[in-house]
């Protein structure tokens, strides 16, 4: 990360984990004086924010750092969470397939990863791939952040 990047603390209730968690992610500084940043990480568990969203953060003494407060402008990107449910299935197969469709991802462990769906991507194609894997018992997925554009793609 360059010197305009900052680590931001996100505290939120995770429906995936069913508990309050803290996730630290990188963001590009847009206006430090006014606390405006652009997310440069792929969220794992589900704060209601996607990559490239612009948000407000401020220093929180109890958290010990810059802390997310609210989204100012949505990028149109979406985040999909994937859990591999088939034992001994290599998640990199799916990650590579999605990467070939311009969808980057962040892996947490051998069975869980989050995928960034850029606004320009046709989500219908991605959803079809995920549905096929899900129907064959390979994975289960959630769409915690589905942009208006991507919702329209599958409507």
Rosetta blueprint (number, residue, H / E / L):
1 X L
2 X L
3 X L
4 X L
5 X E
6 X E
7 X E
8 X E
9 X E
10 X E
11 X E
12 X E
13 X E
14 X E
15 X L
16 X L
17 X L
18 X L
19 X E
20 X E
21 X E
22 X E
23 X E
24 X E
25 X E
26 X E
27 X E
28 X E
29 X E
30 X E
31 X E
32 X H
33 X H
34 X H
35 X L
36 X E
37 X E
38 X E
39 X E
40 X L
41 X L
42 X L
43 X L
44 X L
45 X L
46 X L
47 X L
48 X L
49 X L
50 X L
51 X L
52 X L
53 X L
54 X E
55 X E
56 X E
57 X E
58 X E
59 X E
60 X E
61 X L
62 X L
63 X L
64 X L
65 X E
66 X E
67 X E
68 X E
69 X E
70 X E
71 X E
72 X E
73 X E
74 X L
75 X L
76 X L
77 X L
78 X E
79 X E
80 X E
81 X E
82 X E
83 X E
84 X E
85 X L
86 X L
87 X L
88 X L
89 X L
90 X L
91 X H
92 X H
93 X H
94 X H
95 X H
96 X H
97 X H
98 X H
99 X H
100 X L
101 X L
102 X L
103 X L
104 X L
105 X E
106 X E
107 X E
108 X L
109 X L
110 X L
111 X L
112 X E
113 X E
114 X E
115 X E
116 X E
117 X E
118 X L
119 X L
120 X L
121 X L
122 X L
123 X H
124 X H
125 X H
126 X H
127 X H
128 X H
129 X H
130 X H
131 X H
132 X H
133 X H
134 X H
135 X H
136 X L
137 X L
138 X L
139 X E
140 X E
141 X E
142 X E
143 X E
144 X E
145 X E
146 X L
147 X L
148 X H
149 X H
150 X H
151 X H
152 X H
153 X H
154 X L
155 X L
